[in-house]
C-alpha cells in the first residue's frame, strides 16, 4: 500500500496501521510528483493507494496505467480530481474517509484576522525596526460577505456574529430563509461584493463557479475590500487577482488554495503585496489527519474482507 503526498510525514504515526496484518506493507511518500509517468513508475507493484485529497489527481489517463491497482482511497468523502467512472470500469474500488470541517473554518478566521490587522506585514516590519505602520480594520461593525452558506460558510457566519459583524451571503440557490437561520441576509452577488469589507469564498469548484471572481468582481469589491479563499483556487481568476493586488484595486487577500499546488517558486502570487499565503492547510490539523488516516485503515480492512465501505464509485453502467 502506498500513502501519497504525506507532506508532514505523519501518516504512519497518527493511527495504527499494524491492524492490517503482516500481509500488508505500507509505504509513505512525503514528496509530490506531478509527472504522470513518474507517478506510474512509483505505483508499480502497489495494490492499494491512499491519496490525500486532490494533491495527486487520478484522471482516467492515470487510473488505467498502474498494473496492480485495486483499491484507491481518498481522504474525504468527495474528490472531483478522481475519475470515478474510469475506476469503476477497471474494477478499482474508490473509498473515502471522514474529515474534520472545523479545521477549514478556523483557518478562514485566521486569514481574516491576518489580513484585517496585517499581522504578517507588521511582524516583518517590527523585526526590521519599524513600529506601527498599519491601521487595522475593525471587524466589529464591518460587513462579512460569504459566498456559499453551506456546511463551512454557515459556521463562518456563526463566528462572525461573535465579532459583531454584519453578515450577508450569496450562492446560486441560497434562500432568504436559509440565510436567516444563520442570522445572515441573502443578497445578490454584485451587492455582496460592493457592501462587504471582507468576502470569503466557500462554494465548491464546478463549471458554474470556475472563474466566479474575476477582474469585474474585484473592481466591485474595491480598494477597501479584502478577499479570502479557502475553497479552491480556480474559483478566483488568479491573473486578475495578481493585477488587482499590485494595482491596489482591492485592499488585500488571504489565500489557502491555488491553481497549481504545490505553489511553484516563480508563481506571481509570491510577489503580491498585502497578501497572506497558506499552503492549502484548511483541512489539515492533528485531529483531521488522524481521522482521515484512521478512516483509510478502516477502508482497507473492509476491502480486504470483500465488504468495502464508504464506496464513492458504483459499478460501471
N, C-alpha and C positions, 0 to 999 in steps of 0.2 A: 504494500500500500504506500502510495506517495501522498504526502501532505505538501501542497504547493504554497508559495508566497507567504511563508511563516516569518514575516519581516522581523518580529521581535524575538524569534527563537523561543517561543513559549509553548508551542502546541504539545510537545511531549511531556511538559511538566504540569500543565493545568488540569489534566484529567488522567485517569488510569487506563492506559491502552493495553495493559497486560491481560485484561479480562478477555481480549480477543484470542488468547491462547498462543501456543508455541508455533502454530502453523502460519501465523500472520507476522510478517516482518514490516515494520513501519519505518519509513524514511522521510525526514522532514527537510525541505529545501527553503532556505531563507532568501535566496536571490530571486529576482524576477526575470523571466525570459519572455521576450516579445516576439522572437522569430519562430514561426510555426515549425520549421524543420528542427530547430534546437529543442523545442518542446517535445516533438515526436521522439527524437532521439533520447531525451531524458526519460520519457514514459515507457520506453521499450522494456517489456518484462513485468510491468505493473498491471495487476488486475483491478485495483481499486485506486481511485484518485479522489482526494479531498481538496476542494478548491475553496479559497477564502473569498466569498462574494464574487465580484466581477473582476478581480485582479488579473486572472487569466481567463479570457473568454474561450468558450468552446463552440464555435460555429461548426456547421456541417463539415467544412473543409478540414477541420482538426479532429472532430469526433470520430470520423470514419478511418483515421490513419493508425492510431495505436493498436497493435495487433491483439493485445490481451485484455483490453479494457472491457470490464463487465459491469462495474458499479461506479457511478460518478456522484459524489456528494457535494452539494453546495451549502455553505453556511448561510442560514436564512431560508425562508420558505418561498422565495421568488428570485429568479435570476434571468433577466432579459438577455444576458450575453451567452446563454446556453441554447443550442438548437435542440429543443426537446423532441421535436418530431424526428429529426435525424437519429437521435439516440434511441428512440423507440423502434425505429425501423431496423436498427442494428442490434436490437435486443439488449441494449445497455439501460439499466435502471438508473434513474436520477432521483436521489432522495435529498431532502432538505433538513434543516435543523431550526430550532428556535434561536432568537436573539433577544437582546435587551434594548428596547426602544428608548429608554430614558437616557442612554448614553448620547444619542444624537441631539436630544433636546438640551442636555447640559452643555454640549459643545456649542450649540446655537447661541445660547446665552453667554457663553464665554467669548464668542466672537462679537456679539452685540456690545458687550461691555468693553471689549478691547478696542473696537473702532470708535465707540462713543467717547471714550476717555483717552484714546491714542496711547494705550498702555505700552505697546511695543516701541513706539516712537519716543515717548518720554523716558523709557528705560535706556535707550541708546543715547539720548541727549544728556541724561543725568550722568551716565558713565563717562561722557566726554567733557563734563564740566559745565554743561548748560543747565539752567534751573527754571522750571515752569515756563515752557514755551507754547503750551497748547491750552485753549479754553474748551473744556469738555461740554458735550451736550447733556443737558438734564434729561434723564429718562422720565422722571415724574413730569406729567403734563405733556409729554411728547406723544406722537401717534405712531403705532406699530402697524404696518401693513403686512398681512400674512397671505401669501399666495399658496393656497391649498390648506384648508382647515380640516384635514383628516386626522389620522392617528397621531402624527407628530405635531402638525400645526396646531391642533387643539390643545395639546399640552403646553406648547409655547405660549399660546394665548392665555392659558390659565395663570402662568407665571407672570406674564406682563402686568396683570392687574395688581400683583404684589408690589410692583414698582410704580404704581399709579399712572399707568399708561392707558391711553385710549386705544382700542383695538378695532381695526377694520380688516375685512377679509374678502378675498375673491377666489373662486375657482369656477370652472365651466358649469358645474352642477350644484353649486352652493345655494341653499335656500335661506331666506331670512330667518326661518325658524331654527335651522341648524346653527346658524351664526349666533343667534340669540342665546342658544343653550350654553355657549361659551362666553357670554357677555361681550360679543363682538357684533359689529354692524356689517351686513353684506353690502358691498358697493361694486360698481363696475371697475374693470381693471385700470382704465385710464384715471379714474377718480382716485383709486388706491395709490397709484404712483404719485399723483400730484399732491395728495394730502399727507402722505407718510413722511416722517422723519427717517424711519428705518423700514426697509422692505426685506422680508425674509422669505425664502423660497422653499416650499415643502410639497410641490407636486411631483409625481413620478415622471420619468422621461418616457415619452412616446411620440408618435408622429405629430400630435397636437401641441405638445409642449416644447418640442425641439426649436431652439431659437426664439422662445417666447419673449425673452428680454433682449432687445436689440438696441440700436442707436436711438430710435424714436422713443422707446420706453425709457432709456437712460436720460434722455433730454427732459422727459416729463418728470422724472424723479428729481432732477435738478441739483444745483450746486450745494444745497444744504442737506441732501438725502444720501443715506448710506444703503448699500446692498449687501445682504448676507445670503450665501448659497451653500447649504449643506445637503442638497438633494443630488443633482447630477450636473456635471459641467456643461454639457451641450444645451441645457435649458437656457443658458445665457450665451449670447454671441460674444465669444471671448475677444475677437478682434475689436469689436465695438467697445467692449469694456476697457480694454487696454487704452484705446484712444480717449475714452471718457475720463479715465483716471489721470492720464497725462495732461489733458486739457482742463481739468478741474470741472468738468461737466457735472460730476457727482462728488460728494464730499469724501467718499472712501468706500472700501469694500472689505468684507471678511469672507474668505473662500476656503472651503474644505474639499472641493471637488473641481475637476479639471477635464478638458477634452482628452488629454493624454495623461495617463498615470502609469508609473511614477512621473512626476513633472520633469521634463528634460532640462539639462543645465542651461540651455540657451533660450528657454521659454520667455517670451516678452513680459509675462506677468511678474517675473522675478525682479524686474526693474521698475515696476509701477510704484508711484508714491501713494501714501495713505492707504496701504493695503496690508491686511493681515492674512498670511497664508498658512493653512494647516494641511498636513499630508493625508487627507481622507481618513481622519480619525474619528468621524462622527459615530460609527458603530463600534469603535474599539474601546474596550475597557477591560479591567480584570474580570469582572463578572460576565461580561458579554462573551469574551473569548473562552472562558471556562464553560459557559452554557453552550456555545457553538461546538466546541470540540468534544464535549461530553455527548452532545446530540449526534455527532459524527460516529462516535463509538457505538452508540445505540443503533444507528442506521446500518453499520457494517454487521453487527451481531444479528440483527433481524434478517438482513440479506443472506448471511451465511446459513440461517435457519430456513431459508426459502420462504420467508414471510416478510418481505420488505415493508418498511413503514415510511410515512411522510413522502410517498412517491409523487413526484411532480410531473412525470410524463406517463401518459397512459399508453396502451398498445397502439401501434400504427394502424390506421384505417386501411 
